[in-house]
């Protein structure tokens, strides 16, 4: 499997990363290297083996339906690049 | 009669499927301990998980899982004992993590169905493809500042059930009936409050058109329609648009659109051009969701009586017509009210009073079943007063109006205002004699063969007795007097 430059550009766009043309070439080579490495895994025979969700054989932990958090607006907003009053503020999203 | 859009080249069939987002009733969010209550101060119900701070891990809320399973059972659906969570990736300012935790290939609930009732009395079973759990996003406010959008994350991370229908719906009416019925079922189950104004229930509408007998053509998705009426309007507008495109020799492309209520038309959403590439992958923070079959069965045993079963019981046990039964079971509170009135009384009469007089009083007073101006027990008492002959049916209407106005008990109203039915035949005979004397001309006409005037004399007699006369006794006495 090999990624063409158009696919690399599209991946970049979906990830909101602006790619200059030389970067498309370089990143394409890197991504193809990773994909080639992953493809080696296809050589392993997995017939009859159940998919494994994780290395730890444990069940998903459930929480009770109890309110345990909240009321910490200032702590949340303290790291925001921009705030207006009680809100996070971002460049206007036009629809 | 099936619904079609008449184009210049003939009729077109409309194919509709709905994706309904129903906010789960729970105290805390799907993966965090922040509260879900509506209307809180901005950003006060947000945990570090909801705001996607680095290193925060989601832990699933068991009640949200139970609510999804109960909903699945209420939709007669397959419950998947193993399901998985995936990340659905997209960028938007009110989605702090850059992905929504959702269920893609392995939803918690599989195929089910909803039976809808149409205005002509027919019913249709609409397929439900699946139901999955996912997180809601935050809320963006675009109109507070000329150059900025404001973000409130209170809703971010609240549990949603996305309920996807098969493309089985064929008209705006069917889509409206489906959405209403789904809302009723959710409210009975208590898994979603169904409040469309507050956004607890929102629909994405998939619409395509085709010639009769053709395979499906390309569909468009109209996003985030938040009332039954708008869903119906959006379908009509979008179907007409697509017919015009096809008949002009054009091609409908798959796209996401918005319904513009003011213009009554749909328009393309530019921001969603790339939206169909969500690059789903299994969320590495969450193990598979594994349910115990016995736990699922236990939830099933404790489901409330659902609307279809209740409607069938009303028809069977109370002898009500299908339409009346459907009206009464649309809201559980109305059904409970009705049963309180009907118990031990004339069930059909009780239905007429609830559907007729009580609903009219709601319209007039702007109140509803939750804050009814007349309690169920009081309406029952009014029916008792009619049944034992204390008042007649006409006076009962007046007493009911006074109950609505004053909140007094019917018995007290009858006593304090002297509305007891007159059964004293002497008084009735006297009233009849006076009426016949005062209307000598009509009496002569009657005697010369104008039988219809009998009703006139009955009316005049009852009126002269302030409506309180027993109509049956007046009839008898008149027959004697005229005989």
Interface residues (C-beta under 8 A of the other chain):
Chain A: X10 X13 X14 X16 X53 X54 X58 X59 X60 X61 X62 X63 X64 X65 X66 X67 X68 X69 X70 X71 X72 X73 X76 X77 X82 X84 X85 X86 X87 X88 X89 X90 X91 X92 X93 X94 X95
Chain B: X26 X27 X28 X32 X33 X34 X35 X41 X42 X43 X44 X45 X46 X47 X48 X51 X59 X60 X61 X62 X63 X64 X65 X84 X89 X91 X92 X93 X140 X141 X142 X144 X145 X146 X147 X148 X149 X150 X151 X152 X153 X258 X269 X270 X271 X274 X277 X279 X282 X286 X287 X288 X289 X290
